[in-house]
Amino acid sequence: MSVITVKRTVMRRTPYRRSLVLRSFRGLTRSYFASEKSWEFAVEALLFAIIAGISAWPIFAAADAVSALLK
């Protein structure tokens, strides 16, 4: 019978180095998404207006039907 031994190496980062890695990643994402925010907002606003218009149409149709029923 043979024994298998598994050793793992754990690399510990100091809080200072970890902070630099996070800062550089945040800086990278901020610079990348800076130009994307305006397009993203415009697309989301357009989609919101379309969904709001589609969902408001049955409400106006129901109000028109109720007013026709009461006349």
mmCIF file of the N, C-alpha and C atoms, coordinates in Angstrom:
data_MODEL
# 
_entry.id   MODEL 
# 
loop_
_atom_site.group_PDB 
_atom_site.id 
_atom_site.type_symbol 
_atom_site.label_atom_id 
_atom_site.label_alt_id 
_atom_site.label_comp_id 
_atom_site.label_asym_id 
_atom_site.label_entity_id 
_atom_site.label_seq_id 
_atom_site.pdbx_PDB_ins_code 
_atom_site.Cartn_x 
_atom_site.Cartn_y 
_atom_site.Cartn_z 
_atom_site.occupancy 
_atom_site.B_iso_or_equiv 
_atom_site.pdbx_formal_charge 
_atom_site.auth_seq_id 
_atom_site.auth_comp_id 
_atom_site.auth_asym_id 
_atom_site.auth_atom_id 
_atom_site.pdbx_PDB_model_num 
ATOM 1   N N  . MET A 1 1  ? 0.843   -1.171 0.000   1.00 0.00 ? 1  MET A N  1 
ATOM 2   C CA . MET A 1 1  ? 0.000   0.000  0.000   1.00 0.00 ? 1  MET A CA 1 
ATOM 3   C C  . MET A 1 1  ? 0.896   1.244  0.000   1.00 0.00 ? 1  MET A C  1 
ATOM 4   N N  . SER A 1 2  ? 0.605   2.201  -0.865  1.00 0.00 ? 2  SER A N  1 
ATOM 5   C CA . SER A 1 2  ? 1.428   3.407  -0.938  1.00 0.00 ? 2  SER A CA 1 
ATOM 6   C C  . SER A 1 2  ? 0.656   4.605  -0.395  1.00 0.00 ? 2  SER A C  1 
ATOM 7   N N  . VAL A 1 3  ? 1.382   5.555  0.110   1.00 0.00 ? 3  VAL A N  1 
ATOM 8   C CA . VAL A 1 3  ? 0.795   6.765  0.692   1.00 0.00 ? 3  VAL A CA 1 
ATOM 9   C C  . VAL A 1 3  ? 1.072   7.932  -0.251  1.00 0.00 ? 3  VAL A C  1 
ATOM 10  N N  . ILE A 1 4  ? 0.027   8.696  -0.526  1.00 0.00 ? 4  ILE A N  1 
ATOM 11  C CA . ILE A 1 4  ? 0.164   9.867  -1.384  1.00 0.00 ? 4  ILE A CA 1 
ATOM 12  C C  . ILE A 1 4  ? 0.159   11.099 -0.491  1.00 0.00 ? 4  ILE A C  1 
ATOM 13  N N  . THR A 1 5  ? 1.171   11.895 -0.612  1.00 0.00 ? 5  THR A N  1 
ATOM 14  C CA . THR A 1 5  ? 1.259   13.116 0.173   1.00 0.00 ? 5  THR A CA 1 
ATOM 15  C C  . THR A 1 5  ? 1.097   14.301 -0.765  1.00 0.00 ? 5  THR A C  1 
ATOM 16  N N  . VAL A 1 6  ? 0.197   15.209 -0.407  1.00 0.00 ? 6  VAL A N  1 
ATOM 17  C CA . VAL A 1 6  ? -0.050  16.399 -1.217  1.00 0.00 ? 6  VAL A CA 1 
ATOM 18  C C  . VAL A 1 6  ? 0.401   17.603 -0.422  1.00 0.00 ? 6  VAL A C  1 
ATOM 19  N N  . LYS A 1 7  ? 1.278   18.387 -1.023  1.00 0.00 ? 7  LYS A N  1 
ATOM 20  C CA . LYS A 1 7  ? 1.729   19.619 -0.384  1.00 0.00 ? 7  LYS A CA 1 
ATOM 21  C C  . LYS A 1 7  ? 1.239   20.787 -1.222  1.00 0.00 ? 7  LYS A C  1 
ATOM 22  N N  . ARG A 1 8  ? 0.819   21.806 -0.562  1.00 0.00 ? 8  ARG A N  1 
ATOM 23  C CA . ARG A 1 8  ? 0.385   22.991 -1.290  1.00 0.00 ? 8  ARG A CA 1 
ATOM 24  C C  . ARG A 1 8  ? 1.163   24.189 -0.781  1.00 0.00 ? 8  ARG A C  1 
ATOM 25  N N  . THR A 1 9  ? 1.427   25.071 -1.669  1.00 0.00 ? 9  THR A N  1 
ATOM 26  C CA . THR A 1 9  ? 2.124   26.293 -1.285  1.00 0.00 ? 9  THR A CA 1 
ATOM 27  C C  . THR A 1 9  ? 1.101   27.408 -1.219  1.00 0.00 ? 9  THR A C  1 
ATOM 28  N N  . VAL A 1 10 ? 1.106   28.121 -0.140  1.00 0.00 ? 10 VAL A N  1 
ATOM 29  C CA . VAL A 1 10 ? 0.178   29.223 0.058   1.00 0.00 ? 10 VAL A CA 1 
ATOM 30  C C  . VAL A 1 10 ? 0.972   30.511 -0.001  1.00 0.00 ? 10 VAL A C  1 
ATOM 31  N N  . MET A 1 11 ? 0.597   31.348 -0.932  1.00 0.00 ? 11 MET A N  1 
ATOM 32  C CA . MET A 1 11 ? 1.256   32.645 -1.057  1.00 0.00 ? 11 MET A CA 1 
ATOM 33  C C  . MET A 1 11 ? 0.401   33.673 -0.331  1.00 0.00 ? 11 MET A C  1 
ATOM 34  N N  . ARG A 1 12 ? 1.007   34.282 0.627   1.00 0.00 ? 12 ARG A N  1 
ATOM 35  C CA . ARG A 1 12 ? 0.275   35.289 1.391   1.00 0.00 ? 12 ARG A CA 1 
ATOM 36  C C  . ARG A 1 12 ? 0.675   36.672 0.891   1.00 0.00 ? 12 ARG A C  1 
ATOM 37  N N  . ARG A 1 13 ? -0.340  37.485 0.687   1.00 0.00 ? 13 ARG A N  1 
ATOM 38  C CA . ARG A 1 13 ? -0.087  38.857 0.269   1.00 0.00 ? 13 ARG A CA 1 
ATOM 39  C C  . ARG A 1 13 ? -0.205  39.769 1.469   1.00 0.00 ? 13 ARG A C  1 
ATOM 40  N N  . THR A 1 14 ? 0.603   40.754 1.452   1.00 0.00 ? 14 THR A N  1 
ATOM 41  C CA . THR A 1 14 ? 0.485   41.751 2.510   1.00 0.00 ? 14 THR A CA 1 
ATOM 42  C C  . THR A 1 14 ? -0.685  42.663 2.154   1.00 0.00 ? 14 THR A C  1 
ATOM 43  N N  . PRO A 1 15 ? -1.295  43.296 3.143   1.00 0.00 ? 15 PRO A N  1 
ATOM 44  C CA . PRO A 1 15 ? -2.417  44.196 2.839   1.00 0.00 ? 15 PRO A CA 1 
ATOM 45  C C  . PRO A 1 15 ? -2.031  45.323 1.883   1.00 0.00 ? 15 PRO A C  1 
ATOM 46  N N  . TYR A 1 16 ? -0.783  45.772 1.946   1.00 0.00 ? 16 TYR A N  1 
ATOM 47  C CA . TYR A 1 16 ? -0.346  46.858 1.069   1.00 0.00 ? 16 TYR A CA 1 
ATOM 48  C C  . TYR A 1 16 ? -0.360  46.420 -0.389  1.00 0.00 ? 16 TYR A C  1 
ATOM 49  N N  . ARG A 1 17 ? 0.171   45.266 -0.696  1.00 0.00 ? 17 ARG A N  1 
ATOM 50  C CA . ARG A 1 17 ? 0.207   44.778 -2.076  1.00 0.00 ? 17 ARG A CA 1 
ATOM 51  C C  . ARG A 1 17 ? -1.201  44.478 -2.569  1.00 0.00 ? 17 ARG A C  1 
ATOM 52  N N  . ARG A 1 18 ? -2.020  43.957 -1.716  1.00 0.00 ? 18 ARG A N  1 
ATOM 53  C CA . ARG A 1 18 ? -3.400  43.650 -2.081  1.00 0.00 ? 18 ARG A CA 1 
ATOM 54  C C  . ARG A 1 18 ? -4.140  44.927 -2.449  1.00 0.00 ? 18 ARG A C  1 
ATOM 55  N N  . SER A 1 19 ? -3.897  45.979 -1.682  1.00 0.00 ? 19 SER A N  1 
ATOM 56  C CA . SER A 1 19 ? -4.532  47.259 -1.949  1.00 0.00 ? 19 SER A CA 1 
ATOM 57  C C  . SER A 1 19 ? -4.096  47.813 -3.300  1.00 0.00 ? 19 SER A C  1 
ATOM 58  N N  . LEU A 1 20 ? -2.834  47.664 -3.639  1.00 0.00 ? 20 LEU A N  1 
ATOM 59  C CA . LEU A 1 20 ? -2.359  48.146 -4.947  1.00 0.00 ? 20 LEU A CA 1 
ATOM 60  C C  . LEU A 1 20 ? -3.004  47.382 -6.085  1.00 0.00 ? 20 LEU A C  1 
ATOM 61  N N  . VAL A 1 21 ? -3.187  46.092 -5.920  1.00 0.00 ? 21 VAL A N  1 
ATOM 62  C CA . VAL A 1 21 ? -3.819  45.297 -6.965  1.00 0.00 ? 21 VAL A CA 1 
ATOM 63  C C  . VAL A 1 21 ? -5.257  45.743 -7.157  1.00 0.00 ? 21 VAL A C  1 
ATOM 64  N N  . LEU A 1 22 ? -5.978  45.946 -6.065  1.00 0.00 ? 22 LEU A N  1 
ATOM 65  C CA . LEU A 1 22 ? -7.368  46.389 -6.176  1.00 0.00 ? 22 LEU A CA 1 
ATOM 66  C C  . LEU A 1 22 ? -7.461  47.783 -6.778  1.00 0.00 ? 22 LEU A C  1 
ATOM 67  N N  . ARG A 1 23 ? -6.567  48.661 -6.389  1.00 0.00 ? 23 ARG A N  1 
ATOM 68  C CA . ARG A 1 23 ? -6.601  50.021 -6.939  1.00 0.00 ? 23 ARG A CA 1 
ATOM 69  C C  . ARG A 1 23 ? -6.327  50.014 -8.439  1.00 0.00 ? 23 ARG A C  1 
ATOM 70  N N  . SER A 1 24 ? -5.375  49.228 -8.866  1.00 0.00 ? 24 SER A N  1 
ATOM 71  C CA . SER A 1 24 ? -5.067  49.209 -10.290 1.00 0.00 ? 24 SER A CA 1 
ATOM 72  C C  . SER A 1 24 ? -6.228  48.609 -11.082 1.00 0.00 ? 24 SER A C  1 
ATOM 73  N N  . PHE A 1 25 ? -6.897  47.598 -10.531 1.00 0.00 ? 25 PHE A N  1 
ATOM 74  C CA . PHE A 1 25 ? -8.042  47.013 -11.214 1.00 0.00 ? 25 PHE A CA 1 
ATOM 75  C C  . PHE A 1 25 ? -9.187  48.013 -11.279 1.00 0.00 ? 25 PHE A C  1 
ATOM 76  N N  . ARG A 1 26 ? -9.419  48.731 -10.183 1.00 0.00 ? 26 ARG A N  1 
ATOM 77  C CA . ARG A 1 26 ? -10.475 49.760 -10.187 1.00 0.00 ? 26 ARG A CA 1 
ATOM 78  C C  . ARG A 1 26 ? -10.171 50.856 -11.194 1.00 0.00 ? 26 ARG A C  1 
ATOM 79  N N  . GLY A 1 27 ? -8.926  51.276 -11.243 1.00 0.00 ? 27 GLY A N  1 
ATOM 80  C CA . GLY A 1 27 ? -8.543  52.299 -12.214 1.00 0.00 ? 27 GLY A CA 1 
ATOM 81  C C  . GLY A 1 27 ? -8.746  51.830 -13.640 1.00 0.00 ? 27 GLY A C  1 
ATOM 82  N N  . LEU A 1 28 ? -8.417  50.583 -13.892 1.00 0.00 ? 28 LEU A N  1 
ATOM 83  C CA . LEU A 1 28 ? -8.595  50.020 -15.224 1.00 0.00 ? 28 LEU A CA 1 
ATOM 84  C C  . LEU A 1 28 ? -10.070 49.975 -15.603 1.00 0.00 ? 28 LEU A C  1 
ATOM 85  N N  . THR A 1 29 ? -10.915 49.526 -14.699 1.00 0.00 ? 29 THR A N  1 
ATOM 86  C CA . THR A 1 29 ? -12.343 49.439 -15.013 1.00 0.00 ? 29 THR A CA 1 
ATOM 87  C C  . THR A 1 29 ? -12.966 50.818 -15.137 1.00 0.00 ? 29 THR A C  1 
ATOM 88  N N  . ARG A 1 30 ? -12.533 51.764 -14.323 1.00 0.00 ? 30 ARG A N  1 
ATOM 89  C CA . ARG A 1 30 ? -13.081 53.122 -14.436 1.00 0.00 ? 30 ARG A CA 1 
ATOM 90  C C  . ARG A 1 30 ? -12.749 53.740 -15.783 1.00 0.00 ? 30 ARG A C  1 
ATOM 91  N N  . SER A 1 31 ? -11.522 53.569 -16.221 1.00 0.00 ? 31 SER A N  1 
ATOM 92  C CA . SER A 1 31 ? -11.145 54.160 -17.504 1.00 0.00 ? 31 SER A CA 1 
ATOM 93  C C  . SER A 1 31 ? -11.839 53.453 -18.663 1.00 0.00 ? 31 SER A C  1 
ATOM 94  N N  . TYR A 1 32 ? -12.072 52.160 -18.525 1.00 0.00 ? 32 TYR A N  1 
ATOM 95  C CA . TYR A 1 32 ? -12.736 51.418 -19.601 1.00 0.00 ? 32 TYR A CA 1 
ATOM 96  C C  . TYR A 1 32 ? -14.213 51.771 -19.684 1.00 0.00 ? 32 TYR A C  1 
ATOM 97  N N  . PHE A 1 33 ? -14.892 51.834 -18.537 1.00 0.00 ? 33 PHE A N  1 
ATOM 98  C CA . PHE A 1 33 ? -16.323 52.066 -18.536 1.00 0.00 ? 33 PHE A CA 1 
ATOM 99  C C  . PHE A 1 33 ? -16.702 53.542 -18.552 1.00 0.00 ? 33 PHE A C  1 
ATOM 100 N N  . ALA A 1 34 ? -15.748 54.444 -18.547 1.00 0.00 ? 34 ALA A N  1 
ATOM 101 C CA . ALA A 1 34 ? -16.063 55.880 -18.564 1.00 0.00 ? 34 ALA A CA 1 
ATOM 102 C C  . ALA A 1 34 ? -16.831 56.247 -19.823 1.00 0.00 ? 34 ALA A C  1 
ATOM 103 N N  . SER A 1 35 ? -16.421 55.732 -20.953 1.00 0.00 ? 35 SER A N  1 
ATOM 104 C CA . SER A 1 35 ? -17.115 56.045 -22.202 1.00 0.00 ? 35 SER A CA 1 
ATOM 105 C C  . SER A 1 35 ? -18.365 55.185 -22.374 1.00 0.00 ? 35 SER A C  1 
ATOM 106 N N  . GLU A 1 36 ? -18.429 54.073 -21.693 1.00 0.00 ? 36 GLU A N  1 
ATOM 107 C CA . GLU A 1 36 ? -19.571 53.179 -21.839 1.00 0.00 ? 36 GLU A CA 1 
ATOM 108 C C  . GLU A 1 36 ? -20.786 53.671 -21.065 1.00 0.00 ? 36 GLU A C  1 
ATOM 109 N N  . LYS A 1 37 ? -20.588 54.489 -20.039 1.00 0.00 ? 37 LYS A N  1 
ATOM 110 C CA . LYS A 1 37 ? -21.701 54.916 -19.186 1.00 0.00 ? 37 LYS A CA 1 
ATOM 111 C C  . LYS A 1 37 ? -22.741 55.711 -19.961 1.00 0.00 ? 37 LYS A C  1 
ATOM 112 N N  . SER A 1 38 ? -22.312 56.617 -20.818 1.00 0.00 ? 38 SER A N  1 
ATOM 113 C CA . SER A 1 38 ? -23.271 57.448 -21.538 1.00 0.00 ? 38 SER A CA 1 
ATOM 114 C C  . SER A 1 38 ? -24.101 56.608 -22.505 1.00 0.00 ? 38 SER A C  1 
ATOM 115 N N  . TRP A 1 39 ? -23.459 55.686 -23.211 1.00 0.00 ? 39 TRP A N  1 
ATOM 116 C CA . TRP A 1 39 ? -24.206 54.812 -24.120 1.00 0.00 ? 39 TRP A CA 1 
ATOM 117 C C  . TRP A 1 39 ? -25.129 53.886 -23.359 1.00 0.00 ? 39 TRP A C  1 
ATOM 118 N N  . GLU A 1 40 ? -24.649 53.370 -22.254 1.00 0.00 ? 40 GLU A N  1 
ATOM 119 C CA . GLU A 1 40 ? -25.462 52.462 -21.451 1.00 0.00 ? 40 GLU A CA 1 
ATOM 120 C C  . GLU A 1 40 ? -26.695 53.184 -20.917 1.00 0.00 ? 40 GLU A C  1 
ATOM 121 N N  . PHE A 1 41 ? -26.520 54.432 -20.451 1.00 0.00 ? 41 PHE A N  1 
ATOM 122 C CA . PHE A 1 41 ? -27.648 55.195 -19.944 1.00 0.00 ? 41 PHE A CA 1 
ATOM 123 C C  . PHE A 1 41 ? -28.651 55.487 -21.055 1.00 0.00 ? 41 PHE A C  1 
ATOM 124 N N  . ALA A 1 42 ? -28.174 55.841 -22.230 1.00 0.00 ? 42 ALA A N  1 
ATOM 125 C CA . ALA A 1 42 ? -29.076 56.150 -23.339 1.00 0.00 ? 42 ALA A CA 1 
ATOM 126 C C  . ALA A 1 42 ? -29.875 54.921 -23.765 1.00 0.00 ? 42 ALA A C  1 
ATOM 127 N N  . VAL A 1 43 ? -29.221 53.781 -23.829 1.00 0.00 ? 43 VAL A N  1 
ATOM 128 C CA . VAL A 1 43 ? -29.920 52.549 -24.215 1.00 0.00 ? 43 VAL A CA 1 
ATOM 129 C C  . VAL A 1 43 ? -30.938 52.159 -23.158 1.00 0.00 ? 43 VAL A C  1 
ATOM 130 N N  . GLU A 1 44 ? -30.547 52.249 -21.878 1.00 0.00 ? 44 GLU A N  1 
ATOM 131 C CA . GLU A 1 44 ? -31.483 51.897 -20.816 1.00 0.00 ? 44 GLU A CA 1 
ATOM 132 C C  . GLU A 1 44 ? -32.661 52.858 -20.751 1.00 0.00 ? 44 GLU A C  1 
ATOM 133 N N  . ALA A 1 45 ? -32.429 54.148 -20.986 1.00 0.00 ? 45 ALA A N  1 
ATOM 134 C CA . ALA A 1 45 ? -33.520 55.121 -20.996 1.00 0.00 ? 45 ALA A CA 1 
ATOM 135 C C  . ALA A 1 45 ? -34.481 54.843 -22.148 1.00 0.00 ? 45 ALA A C  1 
ATOM 136 N N  . LEU A 1 46 ? -33.944 54.493 -23.294 1.00 0.00 ? 46 LEU A N  1 
ATOM 137 C CA . LEU A 1 46 ? -34.795 54.167 -24.435 1.00 0.00 ? 46 LEU A CA 1 
ATOM 138 C C  . LEU A 1 46 ? -35.624 52.915 -24.171 1.00 0.00 ? 46 LEU A C  1 
ATOM 139 N N  . LEU A 1 47 ? -34.985 51.892 -23.629 1.00 0.00 ? 47 LEU A N  1 
ATOM 140 C CA . LEU A 1 47 ? -35.719 50.664 -23.303 1.00 0.00 ? 47 LEU A CA 1 
ATOM 141 C C  . LEU A 1 47 ? -36.779 50.907 -22.234 1.00 0.00 ? 47 LEU A C  1 
ATOM 142 N N  . PHE A 1 48 ? -36.470 51.752 -21.249 1.00 0.00 ? 48 PHE A N  1 
ATOM 143 C CA . PHE A 1 48 ? -37.454 52.084 -20.222 1.00 0.00 ? 48 PHE A CA 1 
ATOM 144 C C  . PHE A 1 48 ? -38.649 52.810 -20.832 1.00 0.00 ? 48 PHE A C  1 
ATOM 145 N N  . ALA A 1 49 ? -38.397 53.743 -21.741 1.00 0.00 ? 49 ALA A N  1 
ATOM 146 C CA . ALA A 1 49 ? -39.495 54.466 -22.378 1.00 0.00 ? 49 ALA A CA 1 
ATOM 147 C C  . ALA A 1 49 ? -40.366 53.521 -23.209 1.00 0.00 ? 49 ALA A C  1 
ATOM 148 N N  . ILE A 1 50 ? -39.749 52.580 -23.901 1.00 0.00 ? 50 ILE A N  1 
ATOM 149 C CA . ILE A 1 50 ? -40.521 51.612 -24.694 1.00 0.00 ? 50 ILE A CA 1 
ATOM 150 C C  . ILE A 1 50 ? -41.368 50.734 -23.791 1.00 0.00 ? 50 ILE A C  1 
ATOM 151 N N  . ILE A 1 51 ? -40.782 50.226 -22.717 1.00 0.00 ? 51 ILE A N  1 
ATOM 152 C CA . ILE A 1 51 ? -41.537 49.357 -21.793 1.00 0.00 ? 51 ILE A CA 1 
ATOM 153 C C  . ILE A 1 51 ? -42.644 50.140 -21.100 1.00 0.00 ? 51 ILE A C  1 
ATOM 154 N N  . ALA A 1 52 ? -42.372 51.384 -20.701 1.00 0.00 ? 52 ALA A N  1 
ATOM 155 C CA . ALA A 1 52 ? -43.400 52.204 -20.057 1.00 0.00 ? 52 ALA A CA 1 
ATOM 156 C C  . ALA A 1 52 ? -44.549 52.495 -21.022 1.00 0.00 ? 52 ALA A C  1 
ATOM 157 N N  . GLY A 1 53 ? -44.214 52.772 -22.281 1.00 0.00 ? 53 GLY A N  1 
ATOM 158 C CA . GLY A 1 53 ? -45.265 53.023 -23.273 1.00 0.00 ? 53 GLY A CA 1 
ATOM 159 C C  . GLY A 1 53 ? -46.111 51.782 -23.535 1.00 0.00 ? 53 GLY A C  1 
ATOM 160 N N  . ILE A 1 54 ? -45.461 50.643 -23.637 1.00 0.00 ? 54 ILE A N  1 
ATOM 161 C CA . ILE A 1 54 ? -46.203 49.402 -23.870 1.00 0.00 ? 54 ILE A CA 1 
ATOM 162 C C  . ILE A 1 54 ? -47.086 49.051 -22.684 1.00 0.00 ? 54 ILE A C  1 
ATOM 163 N N  . SER A 1 55 ? -46.591 49.277 -21.480 1.00 0.00 ? 55 SER A N  1 
ATOM 164 C CA . SER A 1 55 ? -47.396 48.932 -20.305 1.00 0.00 ? 55 SER A CA 1 
ATOM 165 C C  . SER A 1 55 ? -48.481 49.966 -20.015 1.00 0.00 ? 55 SER A C  1 
ATOM 166 N N  . ALA A 1 56 ? -48.319 51.208 -20.474 1.00 0.00 ? 56 ALA A N  1 
ATOM 167 C CA . ALA A 1 56 ? -49.335 52.233 -20.235 1.00 0.00 ? 56 ALA A CA 1 
ATOM 168 C C  . ALA A 1 56 ? -50.499 52.111 -21.213 1.00 0.00 ? 56 ALA A C  1 
ATOM 169 N N  . TRP A 1 57 ? -50.272 51.533 -22.358 1.00 0.00 ? 57 TRP A N  1 
ATOM 170 C CA . TRP A 1 57 ? -51.333 51.417 -23.366 1.00 0.00 ? 57 TRP A CA 1 
ATOM 171 C C  . TRP A 1 57 ? -52.562 50.651 -22.861 1.00 0.00 ? 57 TRP A C  1 
ATOM 172 N N  . PRO A 1 58 ? -52.451 49.501 -22.218 1.00 0.00 ? 58 PRO A N  1 
ATOM 173 C CA . PRO A 1 58 ? -53.647 48.813 -21.721 1.00 0.00 ? 58 PRO A CA 1 
ATOM 174 C C  . PRO A 1 58 ? -54.385 49.598 -20.639 1.00 0.00 ? 58 PRO A C  1 
ATOM 175 N N  . ILE A 1 59 ? -53.652 50.382 -19.855 1.00 0.00 ? 59 ILE A N  1 
ATOM 176 C CA . ILE A 1 59 ? -54.314 51.186 -18.817 1.00 0.00 ? 59 ILE A CA 1 
ATOM 177 C C  . ILE A 1 59 ? -55.183 52.247 -19.458 1.00 0.00 ? 59 ILE A C  1 
ATOM 178 N N  . PHE A 1 60 ? -54.680 52.929 -20.480 1.00 0.00 ? 60 PHE A N  1 
ATOM 179 C CA . PHE A 1 60 ? -55.487 53.933 -21.180 1.00 0.00 ? 60 PHE A CA 1 
ATOM 180 C C  . PHE A 1 60 ? -56.655 53.283 -21.919 1.00 0.00 ? 60 PHE A C  1 
ATOM 181 N N  . ALA A 1 61 ? -56.438 52.108 -22.481 1.00 0.00 ? 61 ALA A N  1 
ATOM 182 C CA . ALA A 1 61 ? -57.522 51.410 -23.168 1.00 0.00 ? 61 ALA A CA 1 
ATOM 183 C C  . ALA A 1 61 ? -58.610 50.999 -22.169 1.00 0.00 ? 61 ALA A C  1 
ATOM 184 N N  . ALA A 1 62 ? -58.214 50.568 -20.986 1.00 0.00 ? 62 ALA A N  1 
ATOM 185 C CA . ALA A 1 62 ? -59.199 50.193 -19.966 1.00 0.00 ? 62 ALA A CA 1 
ATOM 186 C C  . ALA A 1 62 ? -59.957 51.419 -19.464 1.00 0.00 ? 62 ALA A C  1 
ATOM 187 N N  . ALA A 1 63 ? -59.277 52.527 -19.284 1.00 0.00 ? 63 ALA A N  1 
ATOM 188 C CA . ALA A 1 63 ? -59.951 53.757 -18.861 1.00 0.00 ? 63 ALA A CA 1 
ATOM 189 C C  . ALA A 1 63 ? -60.928 54.227 -19.921 1.00 0.00 ? 63 ALA A C  1 
ATOM 190 N N  . ASP A 1 64 ? -60.579 54.113 -21.189 1.00 0.00 ? 64 ASP A N  1 
ATOM 191 C CA . ASP A 1 64 ? -61.479 54.479 -22.272 1.00 0.00 ? 64 ASP A CA 1 
ATOM 192 C C  . ASP A 1 64 ? -62.704 53.563 -22.295 1.00 0.00 ? 64 ASP A C  1 
ATOM 193 N N  . ALA A 1 65 ? -62.485 52.273 -22.051 1.00 0.00 ? 65 ALA A N  1 
ATOM 194 C CA . ALA A 1 65 ? -63.598 51.321 -22.020 1.00 0.00 ? 65 ALA A CA 1 
ATOM 195 C C  . ALA A 1 65 ? -64.523 51.603 -20.861 1.00 0.00 ? 65 ALA A C  1 
ATOM 196 N N  . VAL A 1 66 ? -63.980 51.972 -19.712 1.00 0.00 ? 66 VAL A N  1 
ATOM 197 C CA . VAL A 1 66 ? -64.825 52.293 -18.543 1.00 0.00 ? 66 VAL A CA 1 
ATOM 198 C C  . VAL A 1 66 ? -65.609 53.568 -18.808 1.00 0.00 ? 66 VAL A C  1 
ATOM 199 N N  . SER A 1 67 ? -64.977 54.551 -19.420 1.00 0.00 ? 67 SER A N  1 
ATOM 200 C CA . SER A 1 67 ? -65.710 55.794 -19.702 1.00 0.00 ? 67 SER A CA 1 
ATOM 201 C C  . SER A 1 67 ? -66.798 55.548 -20.743 1.00 0.00 ? 67 SER A C  1 
ATOM 202 N N  . ALA A 1 68 ? -66.577 54.686 -21.701 1.00 0.00 ? 68 ALA A N  1 
ATOM 203 C CA . ALA A 1 68 ? -67.603 54.353 -22.681 1.00 0.00 ? 68 ALA A CA 1 
ATOM 204 C C  . ALA A 1 68 ? -68.736 53.569 -22.029 1.00 0.00 ? 68 ALA A C  1 
ATOM 205 N N  . LEU A 1 69 ? -68.428 52.737 -21.063 1.00 0.00 ? 69 LEU A N  1 
ATOM 206 C CA . LEU A 1 69 ? -69.453 51.960 -20.354 1.00 0.00 ? 69 LEU A CA 1 
ATOM 207 C C  . LEU A 1 69 ? -70.333 52.865 -19.513 1.00 0.00 ? 69 LEU A C  1 
ATOM 208 N N  . LEU A 1 70 ? -69.750 53.883 -18.894 1.00 0.00 ? 70 LEU A N  1 
ATOM 209 C CA . LEU A 1 70 ? -70.523 54.778 -18.039 1.00 0.00 ? 70 LEU A CA 1 
ATOM 210 C C  . LEU A 1 70 ? -71.381 55.759 -18.813 1.00 0.00 ? 70 LEU A C  1 
ATOM 211 N N  . LYS A 1 71 ? -71.126 55.975 -20.098 1.00 0.00 ? 71 LYS A N  1 
ATOM 212 C CA . LYS A 1 71 ? -71.933 56.913 -20.902 1.00 0.00 ? 71 LYS A CA 1 
ATOM 213 C C  . LYS A 1 71 ? -73.220 56.311 -21.334 1.00 0.00 ? 71 LYS A C  1 
# 
